[in-house]
Amino acid sequence: MDPKLQQLVARTNLDELLTPPAPEIDLNQPVAPPASAPMEPARSTSDPLQVSFATTDVIGKLHDGGRSSGVRWFALVFLGGPMLIFGLSLLYLTWYDPQLQIFKIPNDVGSALKALFGTVAGLAFSGFWPYVIFRRRPASAGKA
């Protein structure tokens, strides 16, 4: 052996450096899954998909007094805005004649009924979401 290597081995504590490694713990052991909590149905209904309850809950709570005005305006803009534009467009198309570029005047029963139906539908589309969001319901007897 080289004399420098012998000096290095003499100065080095090889007993501590070359000890066998500690036995490793086997972490890949099966673990019993936690017991799941029993799931209770959200509602008791005969509707298997329960499609009508989610929208009723969300929309029905928009006009509660505890809702902030920001939530109401958000709903009015993103729900009521497109419906308002559609309703006003329907009113415009009902009463305006693009070929003559003037507003129409119904001259027979059929055109009067079309104008009446278009007007009622346009106003219903335009006013539905503002009515749902901003209506005031009387306080129920269950709330104090």
C-alpha positions, 0 to 999 in steps of 0.5 A, a space after each residue: 500500500 502507498 504510505 500516504 494511503 496508510 497514513 490516511 487510513 490510520 487517521 480515519 475512523 473506518 469503524 464508524 464509516 463502514 458500519 452496516 446500515 440500519 435495517 430499513 422499515 418496510 413502508 409498503 404494507 397494506 393499510 386498512 382504509 378508513 370506514 366511510 361515513 354513510 351517505 344520506 340522500 340530499 333530498 327524498 324525491 322520486 326524481 332520480 336525477 334531482 335536476 329541478 332542485 339545484 336551480 331552485 335552491 340557487 335562484 330561490 336564494 338570490 332574493 333573500 334579504 341576506 344576499 349582498 347586492 353584488 351577488 344580485 347584480 352579478 346574477 342580473 348581468 350574467 343571467 338577466 343580461 342575455 335574456 334582456 337582450 333577447 327579449 328586447 331583440 324580440 320586441 324590435 323584430 316584432 314591431 320593425 319591418 326591415 324591408 320598409 325600414 319603418 315600424 309596423 302597424 298591424 292591419 289584420 287579426 293575424 298580424 295583430 295576434 303576432 304582434 301581441 304574442 311577440 310583445 308579451 313574449 319579449 316583455 316576459 323574456 326581458 322581465 323574468 330575471 329582474 323579477 326573480 332576483 329583485 322580488 320581495 317575498 313576505 316573511 315566512 312564519 318560520 323565520 323570526 
